[in-house]
Amino acid sequence: MSDRKFIFNPGPAMLPLEVLERAQTEMVNYKGSGMSILETSHRHKNFEEIILGAEALLKELLNVPENYRVLFIGMGATGQFDMVPMNYLVDGKIANYIVTGSFANKAYKEGVKVGPTHVAASTADTGHNSIPSKDQIKLSENPAYVHITSNNTIFGTQWKEFYSFGDVPQVADMSSDILSKKIDVSKFALIYAGAQKNLGPAGVAVVIIRNDMIEKSNQKLPVMLKYDTYAKNNSLYNTPPSFTVYMIKLVLDWVKGLGGLDVLEKMNEKKAAVIYDAIDNSNGFYKGHAQKEFRSLMNITYKLPNEDLDKQFVAEAGEIGLAGLKGHREVGGVRASVYNAMPIQGCEKLAKFMADFRKKNS
Ligand SMILES: *Cc1c(COP(=O)(O)O)cnc(C)c1O
């Protein structure tokens, strides 16, 4: 597969080649059923096996406690920006948001539309290059929940430690770092993630939700907006994006085959270090956006000495098969998204290109 590129897209992102090839093999005739999974009823036992298997495997890999469910919900992570406040911002309570980047701010703005909100901490003043410490977080009275964004896809910062807020349910958007390392799920009442970064193709948000939160779903909501609809029906109340769920199951099988999150976490640390070293050893030619202690292992953001060089860098990298490196317009520069499926060879090729480009242009 020498013509495949190293894809540094922020999402939809690179998928493991083994997963794509397995999907290709199974595409036309899934396990001798005489039909593609694309053509299979979501009520068929083959699909039921896939969706329940995906839930079980995600719980196993992430060490999710017994009293949680895994749900598959359409509308992406952005849909969760709405569902979380619609279900839990009730009874005069106040939703607390920690605003550490663009998606965190989008989540907050959706909360504002639903009910009273409070910004418990924000890193906007410093261009979202850090994560607040526990004592910088000031919760309101009567909090409905506290919402965090574990990895800031656009700015390239990541929470290195999760806090607990006592009885206050902690909700986390983990779209861009779920399954990249071990986490203590019990600190969270609800975790959600758009699938298209670390879990599979676009089309669903994966939601890991504690049973008491399922029970607290707001019963005044229409059926498709309540969490308990999905929990009671194993995410099969209506037709789910079945092919996406199938692909997620294949990705989870791949993670398990690698040896699980212990192995993956070390791989991700190594991969990111290759690129951060290239930044740090560049005599200031490349400037990282995030403060060092908050650097994301998933999205690596940096700038060259000027915007023309940023553009030239991205264009020349593209010519040698390093795709998708353009930074987000809010930050500029370069962003290398190195999710689980990016092989270390991609990071090494990028680091070498960075050194060569610097020599030629400084
Ligand atoms: C990509 C992303 C989103 C948006 O996901 P959609 O599935 O496109 O709605 C939300 N939050 C974070 C942290 C993301 O990285």
The ligand as an ORCA input file, in Angstrom:
! r2SCAN-3c Opt
* xyz 0 1
  C     -14.494     17.100     16.474
  C     -14.956     17.524     17.810
  C     -16.295     17.864     18.046
  C     -17.336     17.907     16.953
  O     -17.692     16.633     16.578
  P     -18.883     16.383     15.528
  O     -18.978     14.895     15.559
  O     -18.435     16.944     14.222
  O     -20.096     17.041     16.028
  C     -16.654     18.204     19.327
  N     -15.748     18.218     20.324
  C     -14.451     17.917     20.134
  C     -13.484     17.971     21.270
  C     -14.014     17.567     18.861
  O     -12.717     17.271     18.658
*
